[in-house]
């Protein structure tokens, strides 16, 4: 009986060490994995993806492109180029991609959240709300 108790104690102490080690490993994994958001939204933030989302969510390119580029602080020279492209290509996709590409490369706060806020400031609240749900 005494020998049996010895083996039970040894087994229990070995199990506790394993459980403690496993708990520490899981804790470290969670700490090292970084900030986890409940709904981070679309991760792929590229100009072409942003234009696709804007179009899908109903953004009115024809009447709001100029205001959007102003809110995004796109330079006047680029706006002139965009205006010329729009005269040729009435889909607005390439022109807005250029503006968003400039914005992403030249603005530290370029993100989905900021784009949605900019769309809302254009008076496109429904589009902004739809984008938030994506």
C-alpha positions in Angstrom: 0.0 0.0 0.0 2.8 2.4 0.8 4.5 1.7 -2.5 1.2 2.4 -4.3 0.8 5.7 -2.5 4.4 6.6 -3.5 3.5 6.0 -7.2 0.3 8.0 -7.0 2.1 11.0 -5.4 4.8 10.8 -8.1 2.2 10.7 -10.8 0.3 13.7 -9.3 3.4 15.8 -9.0 4.4 15.0 -12.6 0.9 15.9 -13.8 1.0 19.2 -11.9 4.3 20.1 -13.6 2.9 19.3 -17.0 -0.3 21.3 -16.3 1.7 24.3 -15.0 4.0 24.2 -18.1 1.0 23.9 -20.4 -0.7 26.9 -18.7 2.5 29.0 -19.0 2.9 28.1 -22.7 -0.7 29.1 -23.5 -0.3 32.3 -21.5 2.8 33.2 -23.4 1.2 32.4 -26.7 -1.7 34.7 -26.0 0.6 37.5 -24.9 2.8 37.1 -28.0 -0.1 36.9 -30.4 -0.8 40.6 -30.0 -4.0 42.6 -29.9 -7.1 40.6 -30.9 -10.1 42.6 -32.0 -13.6 41.3 -32.0 -14.3 42.4 -35.6 -11.2 43.8 -37.2 -13.0 44.2 -40.6 -11.3 43.6 -43.9 -7.6 43.1 -43.5 -6.7 43.5 -47.1 -6.4 47.3 -47.4 -5.3 48.0 -50.9 -6.5 50.6 -53.3 -8.2 48.1 -55.6 -9.9 46.3 -52.6 -11.0 49.7 -51.2 -12.6 50.7 -54.6 -14.3 47.3 -54.8 -15.8 47.7 -51.3 -16.8 51.3 -52.0 -18.6 50.2 -55.2 -20.2 47.2 -53.5 -21.5 49.4 -50.6 -23.0 51.9 -52.9 -20.6 54.9 -52.8 -21.7 57.5 -55.3 -18.5 58.0 -57.3 -20.0 60.3 -59.8 -21.0 63.0 -57.4 -18.7 62.4 -54.4 -15.3 61.6 -55.9 -14.0 65.2 -55.7 -15.2 65.6 -52.1 -13.6 62.3 -51.1 -10.3 63.2 -52.6 -10.4 66.5 -50.8 -11.1 64.9 -47.5 -8.2 62.5 -48.1 -6.0 65.5 -48.8 -5.0 64.3 -52.3 -2.7 67.0 -53.9 -4.2 69.3 -56.6 -1.9 68.0 -59.3 -3.1 64.4 -58.7 -6.7 65.6 -58.7 -6.1 67.1 -62.1 -4.8 63.8 -63.4 -7.8 62.0 -61.8 -10.2 64.5 -63.5 -8.6 63.8 -66.9 -8.9 60.0 -66.3 -12.5 60.3 -65.3 -13.3 62.1 -68.6 -12.0 59.0 -70.4 -13.1 56.2 -68.0 -16.5 56.9 -66.6 -16.3 53.9 -64.2 -14.1 55.9 -61.8 -12.3 52.8 -60.6 -8.8 53.5 -61.8 -9.0 57.2 -60.9 -10.1 56.5 -57.3 -7.5 53.8 -57.1 -4.8 56.4 -57.9 -6.2 58.7 -55.1 -6.3 55.9 -52.6 -2.9 54.6 -53.6 -1.5 58.1 -52.9 -3.4 58.3 -49.6 -2.2 54.9 -48.4 1.5 55.7 -49.3 1.5 59.2 -47.9 -0.7 59.1 -44.8 0.2 57.3 -41.6 -3.5 57.0 -40.6 -4.7 55.3 -43.8 -6.9 52.4 -42.7 -10.4 51.0 -43.2 -11.6 52.9 -40.2 -10.3 56.2 -41.6 -11.7 55.5 -45.1 -15.1 54.8 -43.6 -14.9 58.0 -41.6 -14.0 59.9 -44.8 -16.9 58.3 -46.7 -19.3 59.4 -43.8 -17.9 62.9 -44.0 -18.8 62.9 -47.7 -22.4 62.6 -46.7 -22.5 58.9 -47.5 -23.7 57.7 -44.1 -25.5 54.6 -45.5 -22.4 53.6 -47.5 -20.2 54.1 -44.4 -22.6 52.1 -42.3 -22.6 49.3 -44.8 -18.8 49.3 -44.9 -18.7 49.0 -41.1 -20.6 45.8 -41.3 -18.1 44.2 -43.8 
